Amino acid sequence: MTHVITAPCIGVKDAACVDVCPVDCIHGTETSPQLYIHPTDCIDCALCVEACPVDACFAEDDVPAHWQSYVAVNARFYENRDKA
């Protein structure tokens, strides 16, 4: 399982989650609207969930139904980044 960053991160990108991630699997760019969790590098420690001030991080199985698209959004960020 992995964790996923969802809509509340858009425009905020607080980065508290980045600071606590023990495997450095949370990234974004200056122009990206939010931060993203790498779906295969995440070790499911849940530290990001606790650190996020806007409650944007969820375990993949706990992502609310209206934000399910963010599972693919997070994965797509890394697919595009790894091809560059």
ROSE-4610 file (N, C-alpha, C; in Angstrom, 1 decimal, always signed):
// ROSE-4610
residu = [M/M/M/T/T/T/H/H/H/V/V/V/I/I/I/T/T/T/A/A/A/P/P/P/C/C/C/I/I/I/G/G/G/V/V/V/K/K/K/D/D/D/A/A/A/A/A/A/C/C/C/V/V/V/D/D/D/V/V/V/C/C/C/P/P/P/V/V/V/D/D/D/C/C/C/I/I/I/H/H/H/G/G/G/T/T/T/E/E/E/T/T/T/S/S/S/P/P/P/Q/Q/Q/L/L/L/Y/Y/Y/I/I/I/H/H/H/P/P/P/T/T/T/D/D/D/C/C/C/I/I/I/D/D/D/C/C/C/A/A/A/L/L/L/C/C/C/V/V/V/E/E/E/A/A/A/C/C/C/P/P/P/V/V/V/D/D/D/A/A/A/C/C/C/F/F/F/A/A/A/E/E/E/D/D/D/D/D/D/V/V/V/P/P/P/A/A/A/H/H/H/W/W/W/Q/Q/Q/S/S/S/Y/Y/Y/V/V/V/A/A/A/V/V/V/N/N/N/A/A/A/R/R/R/F/F/F/Y/Y/Y/E/E/E/N/N/N/R/R/R/D/D/D/K/K/K/A/A/A]
num = [1/1/1/2/2/2/3/3/3/4/4/4/5/5/5/6/6/6/7/7/7/8/8/8/9/9/9/10/10/10/11/11/11/12/12/12/13/13/13/14/14/14/15/15/15/16/16/16/17/17/17/18/18/18/19/19/19/20/20/20/21/21/21/22/22/22/23/23/23/24/24/24/25/25/25/26/26/26/27/27/27/28/28/28/29/29/29/30/30/30/31/31/31/32/32/32/33/33/33/34/34/34/35/35/35/36/36/36/37/37/37/38/38/38/39/39/39/40/40/40/41/41/41/42/42/42/43/43/43/44/44/44/45/45/45/46/46/46/47/47/47/48/48/48/49/49/49/50/50/50/51/51/51/52/52/52/53/53/53/54/54/54/55/55/55/56/56/56/57/57/57/58/58/58/59/59/59/60/60/60/61/61/61/62/62/62/63/63/63/64/64/64/65/65/65/66/66/66/67/67/67/68/68/68/69/69/69/70/70/70/71/71/71/72/72/72/73/73/73/74/74/74/75/75/75/76/76/76/77/77/77/78/78/78/79/79/79/80/80/80/81/81/81/82/82/82/83/83/83/84/84/84]
x = [+0.9/+0.0/+0.9/+0.3/+1.0/+0.1/+0.7/-0.1/-0.3/-1.3/-1.6/-1.9/-1.4/-1.7/-2.9/-3.9/-5.1/-5.3/-6.5/-6.9/-6.5/-6.6/-6.3/-4.9/-4.0/-2.6/-2.5/-3.4/-3.3/-3.2/-2.2/-1.9/-1.3/-1.2/-0.6/+0.8/+1.0/+2.4/+3.2/+2.7/+3.3/+4.7/+4.9/+6.1/+6.5/+5.6/+5.8/+5.9/+5.2/+5.3/+6.6/+7.2/+8.5/+9.6/+9.5/+10.4/+10.4/+9.3/+9.2/+9.3/+9.3/+9.3/+10.7/+10.8/+12.1/+12.7/+12.0/+12.5/+12.5/+12.3/+12.3/+11.5/+10.2/+9.4/+8.3/+8.4/+7.4/+8.1/+7.5/+8.1/+7.1/+7.6/+6.8/+7.8/+7.3/+8.2/+7.6/+8.3/+7.9/+6.6/+6.4/+5.2/+4.1/+4.3/+3.3/+2.3/+1.0/+0.0/+0.0/+0.6/+0.6/+1.9/+2.0/+3.1/+2.5/+3.4/+3.0/+3.8/+3.2/+3.9/+4.2/+5.5/+5.9/+5.2/+4.4/+3.6/+4.4/+5.6/+6.4/+7.5/+7.8/+8.9/+8.3/+7.0/+6.4/+6.4/+6.8/+6.9/+5.7/+4.7/+3.5/+3.7/+4.6/+4.9/+3.8/+3.1/+2.0/+2.5/+3.8/+4.2/+3.7/+3.5/+3.0/+1.5/+0.8/-0.6/-0.6/+0.2/+0.3/+0.8/+1.7/+2.4/+1.6/+0.8/+0.1/-0.9/-0.7/-1.6/-2.9/-3.1/-4.4/-5.1/-4.6/-5.3/-5.4/-4.3/-4.4/-3.8/-3.1/-2.5/-3.4/-3.5/-4.3/-3.6/-3.8/-3.5/-4.3/-3.8/-4.5/-5.9/-6.0/-7.3/-8.3/-7.8/-8.6/-8.9/-8.5/-8.8/-10.3/-10.8/-12.3/-12.7/-13.9/-14.4/-14.2/-14.5/-14.5/-13.1/-12.1/-10.7/-9.9/-10.6/-10.0/-9.1/-9.4/-8.6/-7.2/-6.9/-5.6/-4.6/-5.1/-4.3/-3.5/-4.2/-3.6/-2.8/-3.3/-2.6/-1.2/-1.1/+0.2/+1.1/+0.6/+1.4/+1.8/+0.9/+1.2/+2.4/+2.5/+3.6/+4.9/+5.0/+6.3/+6.5/+5.5/+5.6/+6.2/+5.7/+6.2/+7.6/+7.8/+9.1/+10.2/+9.9/+10.9/+11.2/+10.3/+10.6/+11.4/+11.4/+12.2/+13.6]
y = [-1.2/+0.0/+1.2/+2.3/+3.6/+4.6/+5.8/+7.0/+7.9/+8.7/+9.6/+11.0/+12.0/+13.4/+13.8/+14.5/+14.8/+16.3/+16.7/+18.1/+19.2/+18.9/+20.0/+20.6/+19.8/+20.3/+21.3/+21.3/+22.2/+23.7/+24.3/+25.7/+25.9/+24.9/+25.0/+24.5/+23.3/+22.6/+23.0/+22.7/+23.1/+22.4/+21.2/+20.5/+19.9/+20.0/+19.3/+17.8/+17.3/+15.9/+15.5/+16.4/+16.1/+16.0/+16.9/+16.9/+15.6/+15.0/+13.8/+12.5/+12.5/+11.3/+10.6/+9.4/+8.8/+8.2/+8.1/+7.6/+8.6/+9.9/+10.9/+10.6/+10.2/+9.8/+10.9/+12.1/+13.1/+14.2/+14.6/+15.6/+16.5/+17.5/+18.4/+19.3/+20.2/+21.2/+22.6/+23.6/+24.9/+25.2/+24.6/+24.9/+23.9/+22.8/+21.8/+22.4/+22.0/+22.6/+22.0/+20.8/+20.1/+19.3/+18.6/+17.6/+16.3/+15.3/+14.0/+12.9/+11.8/+10.6/+9.6/+9.1/+8.1/+6.8/+6.2/+5.0/+3.7/+3.6/+2.4/+2.7/+3.9/+4.2/+4.4/+4.7/+4.9/+3.6/+3.7/+2.5/+2.4/+3.2/+3.2/+3.5/+4.4/+4.7/+5.6/+6.4/+7.3/+8.5/+8.8/+10.0/+11.3/+11.2/+12.3/+12.6/+11.6/+11.9/+12.7/+12.4/+13.2/+14.6/+14.7/+16.0/+17.0/+16.5/+17.4/+18.3/+19.7/+20.6/+20.8/+20.3/+20.5/+19.1/+18.1/+16.8/+16.3/+16.4/+16.0/+14.6/+14.0/+12.7/+11.6/+10.5/+9.4/+8.1/+7.0/+5.7/+5.5/+4.8/+4.6/+4.0/+3.1/+2.5/+3.4/+4.5/+5.4/+6.7/+6.9/+8.1/+8.2/+9.4/+9.6/+9.4/+8.9/+8.6/+9.8/+11.0/+12.1/+12.6/+11.9/+12.2/+11.0/+10.0/+8.8/+9.0/+10.0/+10.3/+10.7/+11.1/+11.5/+10.4/+9.2/+8.0/+8.0/+8.2/+8.3/+9.5/+10.6/+11.9/+11.8/+11.2/+11.0/+10.1/+9.0/+8.1/+8.7/+9.5/+10.1/+11.1/+11.8/+12.8/+12.1/+10.9/+10.1/+9.5/+9.1/+8.5/+9.6/+10.7/+11.8/+12.3/+12.3/+12.7/+11.7/+10.4/+9.4/+9.3/+9.8/+9.8/+11.0/+12.0/+13.3/+13.1]
z = [+0.0/+0.0/+0.0/-0.5/-0.5/+0.1/+0.3/+0.7/-0.5/-0.4/-1.5/-1.0/-1.8/-1.4/-2.3/-1.7/-2.4/-2.4/-2.8/-3.2/-2.1/-0.8/+0.1/+0.0/-0.6/-0.8/-1.9/-2.9/-4.0/-3.5/-4.0/-3.7/-2.3/-1.5/-0.2/-0.2/-0.6/-0.6/+0.6/+1.8/+3.1/+3.3/+2.8/+2.9/+4.3/+5.2/+6.5/+6.3/+5.3/+5.0/+4.4/+3.6/+3.1/+4.2/+5.1/+6.2/+7.1/+7.2/+8.1/+7.3/+6.0/+5.2/+5.3/+5.8/+6.0/+4.7/+3.6/+2.4/+1.3/+1.5/+0.5/-0.7/-0.5/-1.6/-1.9/-1.3/-1.6/-2.3/-3.5/-4.3/-5.0/-5.6/-6.4/-7.1/-7.9/-8.6/-8.2/-8.5/-8.2/-8.9/-10.1/-10.9/-10.7/-10.0/-9.8/-8.7/-8.9/-8.0/-6.6/-6.4/-5.1/-5.0/-3.9/-3.7/-4.0/-4.3/-4.7/-4.0/-3.7/-3.1/-4.1/-4.2/-5.1/-4.7/-5.6/-5.2/-5.0/-5.5/-5.2/-4.1/-3.9/-2.9/-1.5/-1.4/-0.1/+0.7/+2.0/+2.8/+3.8/+3.6/+4.4/+5.9/+6.2/+7.6/+8.2/+7.3/+7.8/+8.5/+8.5/+9.1/+8.4/+7.1/+6.3/+6.8/+7.1/+7.5/+8.8/+9.7/+11.0/+10.8/+9.8/+9.7/+8.8/+8.0/+7.0/+7.8/+7.6/+8.3/+7.7/+6.4/+5.8/+5.5/+6.2/+6.0/+4.6/+3.8/+2.4/+2.2/+3.2/+3.0/+3.6/+2.8/+3.1/+2.7/+3.5/+3.0/+1.7/+0.8/-0.5/-0.3/+0.6/+0.9/+1.6/+2.2/+2.9/+2.2/+0.9/+0.2/+0.0/+0.4/+0.2/-1.2/-1.4/-2.8/-3.7/-3.3/-4.2/-4.5/-3.9/-4.2/-4.8/-5.2/-5.7/-6.9/-7.7/-8.9/-8.5/-7.3/-6.8/-6.7/-6.6/-6.7/-8.0/-9.1/-10.4/-10.6/-10.0/-10.2/-9.6/-8.4/-7.8/-8.6/-9.1/-9.9/-11.2/-11.8/-13.1/-13.0/-11.9/-11.7/-11.8/-11.2/-11.3/-12.6/-13.3/-14.6/-15.6/-15.5/-16.3/-15.9/-14.6/-14.1/-14.5/-14.4/-14.7/-16.2/-17.0/-18.5/-18.9/-18.1/-18.5/-18.4]
